[in-house]
Amino acid sequence: MKKLLIYINAIGSIISLQAQEIIPIDTNNWEIRGSYLFENYKGKDAIYLKAGSMTLKDTKFLNGTIEYDIFLKETPAFPGVYFRVDGQNAEQFYVRPHQSGNPDANQAAPRINGISPWQLYFGPRYSFPYKYQYDDWTHVKIVVNNDKAQVYLDYSEKPNLSWNLFHEPVEGDVVLSGGGASAMHIAEVRIDKDSYELMDFEPIEREPIEGVISEWEISDMFEEEALVDPNKLKPIIEGRKWGRKIQVEEGVAANISRQQQLFGEEPGNTVFAKIIINSNRDQVKLFDFGYSDRVVAILNGQAIYRGNNRWRSRDYRYLGTIGLFDSIYLNLKKGDNTLLMAVSEDFGGWLITGRFADSKGLKVR
């Protein structure tokens, strides 16, 4: 009986899907960037899209269902969909076909000022293990309802992932990507703005880091090259503009891209993230911290640490995700001490975090 019900539900889903209108993949309906080829592939009218994207014309999306088929290849790629695209901000879901069966086989993430900070939004709250097929089409269905979303793969009866969205609900564009340099076929795109009912919405909770610093002040941007000579930091520090603040997210790390746009009009790929540490006496304290992608730590004007946490900086599978993976001993004087973390970014998340496991005798602001 259970198998019969599953079969009936699957047939019902397919019938409902067929009743929705397929949006033709052509230049009348889509603005296409990159190399592409229209062709009938494996029984479907499809686009073979390489190193590019396709934006649906004359349509804004807020709530509803987005569905499409993609023919995956077992190669490093990140094909997916952006929705509610508003300038440099969007919501996103994509698959990692080369990570089939692994915990990070896919990813839900925002786009914030042009950066997708998956190095912050990682783990079972935003990804799920899934075995992909490479000899048939993979069906992707995303249901969006205000500040929530769910994804179903291959006509799953229940959602594979439920997550809280990252931006305020604002209607925007729908953009499909073909996987970067590794071209893939996309077919049968459907959008139903009247279908946004969520099922068993139970997002996985994430445990916050106890005692993590809640707020950092960040400077304007400058070029990372300015940090090469540690004896010439004073004019770099004194020449900065301040006033922007970032708060820790999910009790894990603060996202610099909330306040700075890496690929915008302002030059540079580096900012100072600053805290003031007031110590009740001269003492040495261990400071645990994390960053992405690279950092130079400067205490009271003196460089004391340089590190690289970039994707693949340590081995070919190193992700560069954020956490309290590094520590330094801070030689604090009595009174106020200024800790600057010069954080440089390439992609994947412009991030900073830290804490004192033993904060006795300290006040941080």
N, C-alpha and C positions, 0 to 999 in steps of 0.2 A: 504493500500500500504506500509506504514512504517513497519508494522509487517511482511509483506511478504519479504521486503528487509532485515530485520534483520534475518529472517529465512534462506534466501538464503546465506547471509554472513556467518552465523553459519555453514551451511552445507558445504560451500566452505572451511571454516577453517578446518573442520573435514576431508574433502577429502584430503586437502593439508597435514594435519597431518598424515593421514594414508599412504600417499605416501612416507613419510620419513621413514627411516629404524630405527626400534627399536633396541637399543643396549641390547643384552641379559644380564640379571642380573645373572652373575655366576662368579666363581673365575678365569675364563679365561680372562674376560674383566675388572673385578674390583678387587682391593685390598681392602678387607673388614676387618674392625676392630670392635671388640665388639661381642656381642651375636647376632646370626641371624638364620633365618630359611627360606629356599626356599619353597614356596608353591603357589598353585593356590588359589587366594582369590578374592571373589566377581567377578569372571569371568576373572581375569587377572593373568598372571604369575608374581609373586611378591616376594619381600624379606621382611621379618618381622625383622626389625633392632632395636636393643636395645643397648643404651649406647655406640654407636659406629658411624662409618662413612664408606663410600665406595668411593674410589678414582678410577677414570677411568684410566686404564692402557694405556700406549703407545699413548696418545693423549694430545696435548697442545692446549689450547683455548685462542684466542685473541678476535675476533669478531664473532658474529653469534647469533643463537637462541638456548637456552636450554629449554627443555620441559620435564615434568614428571608428573605422577599422584601420589597422596598420599591420604591414607585413614586416616582421622583425627579422634582423640578421644578428648572428652571434658575434657582435663586434662592438668595441667601445663606442657608445653613442648615447644621446639623451633626448630622444624624441618625445614630444609632449604637447601640451596645450597651455597657453596663457589665456586667462579670462579676466574680465573687468579691467582691461588694459587702459590706464589713464596716464598718458605721458610716460614717465619712467617707473611707474608703479603698476603692479598687477598681482593677481593670484596665479599659481602655477601648479601643475602636476605633470610629471614626466616619468618615463621608465628608463631603467638601465639594463638593456637586454644582455649585456656582457656579465651582469651580476645575477643571472638566473638562479633562483633557489637561495640566494643569500639574503641576510636581513636588510640590506640596502639595495634591493632589486628595483626600487622605485623611489620617488621623492615628492612629497608635498612641500611647497615652499613659497614664500612671497618673492616679488621683485620690488626692491626698495631703492629708490633713486638709482636705478640701473644695475643694482647688484642683487644676485640671488644668494642669500646667506645660508646655504645649506650646511655650512660648518657650525652654525648655531642650532638650526632646526633639524636635528638628526635623531636617530633612534626609533623605537617602535611607535612613538607618538606621530611620526611623520613618514614612516616607511613600513613595508611589510614584505616578508619573504614570498616569492612567487616563482614557480617554474614556468618559463615561457616556452612557446612553441615556435619553431623556425621553419615549419613546412606548411603553415596555414595562417590565415588572418587572425590577429588578436583584436578583440572588440573592447573598446574603452568607453565607459559611461561615467559621467561626472554629474552629480546632482548638487545644485547650489541653492541655498535658502538663507538669505540675509547674511549672518555671520558664520554660517556653517556649510560644510561640504562633505560629500561622500563619494567614493569611487567604487565601481564594480568592474571587474575584468572578466571577459569571456562569459557574459550573461550569468554571472554569479547570482544565486538566489538572495544572498545577504551581502551587505557592503564589505569590501575587503579592508577599507580604511575610512574612518570618520575623523574629521579634524576641524578645529576652529580656525576660521580665516583670519588674516593678519591685518587687513585694512578695514576702514569703515566702508559699508556697502555703498558703492558708487558704480553706476553702469559704465561700461566701457567696451572696448573691442574684444573680439575673439581671434586669437592668433594660434595657428598650428605650426610646429616646427618638425622638420624631417629627420633630425638626428645629427645635425652638424655635417662634418666632412663625409660621414658614412651615409650615403643616400638610402632612403627607404620609401616604400610605397604607402600612400594614404588613400583611403576610399570611403565612400558612403558616409559623409558628414551630415549629421542631423542636429538641429537645435529646436527644442520645444520649450518656449517660455512659460507655458502653462503647467508644466510638470516639474514640481519642485518639492514634492513630499519626501521627507527623510524617514528612514527606517532604522530602528534600534540605534539611535545616535548615542554612542558610548565611546567618546574619545579616550585614549589612554592617557593617564595622568603622568606627569613628569616630576621627579623629586627635585626640589630646589637645592642649591648648595647653601648649607648653613653658614651664616655670617658673611656672605659675599657682600662686597662694597656696592651700595645701592645706586650711587650716582657719580659720574665723572664730568668734569668740565673739559671741553675740547677746544683746541685752537683752530685758526684758519689753516688751510692746506699749504704745504711746501714740498719741494722735491727731496726725495730720500737721499740724494747725493750730498746734501748739506750735512749729513751726519757722519761722513767718512772720517773726518779728522776730529777726534774727541776734544782736542785743545781749542777748537774754534766754535764751540757750542754757544757761547755767551751771546753773540750778536743774533744768532738764529732764534734763541729763546726770547730775547728782548724785542725782537721784531714781530712777534706774533700778536694777533688779535684774538680776544677771548670773549666769552659770554654765552656760548652755546653749551647746553648740558644734555647728557644722555643718561637714561635710567636702565638698570638691569632688567632684562626680560626673562620671564619664566624662572627667576631666581638663579640664572646661570651666567649671563654675560650681557654687557651693554653693546648696542649696535651703533657704530659710528656713522653708518650710512643713513641713519635716521635724520642726521643733521648735516651731512656733507655728501655731495654728489661727486663721486670719483671721476667720472668721465664727462663732467660738465664744463662750464666756461672757466672756472677757477683752476689754474695749473697746479700740478703736484699730485702725489700719491700718498702723502704722509701728514699726520696731525699729531700734536701732543695731546694725550689724555692726562689730566692732572687731578691729583688729590693733595690736600694739606693734612699732614699727620702731626698732631700736637702730642708731644711726649712729656710726661711729668718729671722726667729725668734723662740724663744721658744713658742710653741703653742700646743693645743690639736686639732686633726683632726679626724673626723669620717671616717673610712675606711670600705667600703662595699666589701664583698668578697664571693667566693664560692669555693668549693673543692670537691674532690672525691678520696678516700673514707673517710679518717680521716686526721686531721691536728692538729699540735701544732704551734701556732704563737709565734715568738720570736722577740722582738724589742730590738736592741742594746744589745743582749746577754741575755735578761731577758724574760722568758716565761710568756705570758700574756693571752693565750687562748688555750683551747683544745676542739675539737669537733669531732662528728661522723656523717657522712652523707652517710653511707653505705646503700645499698639496704636493705629494711626491717628493718632498724635500729630504726625506730620511730613508725611504724605500719605495718601490713601485706601487705599493698598495697603501702607503701612508696618506691619510685623508686630510690631516690638518684640522680636525674638529677641535672645538674650543673646550677647555676644561682647566682645572688647576694642576697642570702637568709640569710646571717649573717653579722653582723657589730661589729666592736670594735673601741673604742676610743684610738688613738695613741698619747701618750705624747711625742711629738717631741721636741728635742733640736735644737737650732740654728746650722745650718750646716748640715753635712751628718748624716743620720740615716739609719741603716741596718735593713730591715725587712726580716726575714726568715720565710717561711711557710714550715714546715716539713710535707710533704704529703705522706701518706701511702696508698697502694692500695691492694685490693683483686681481683676484677674483675669489668667490666662494664665501665671503663674509669678512667684513671689516670690523673686528671685534676686540674687546678688552674686558678682562675680569680679574678679580683678585680678592684676597682676604688675609687677615691676620688670625691664625688659629688661636693664638694667645694675644688678645687685645688689651690685657690688663695694663693700665697706665697710659693708654692711648685714646685719643679722640680723633676721628677722621671726618673731614668735611671737604 
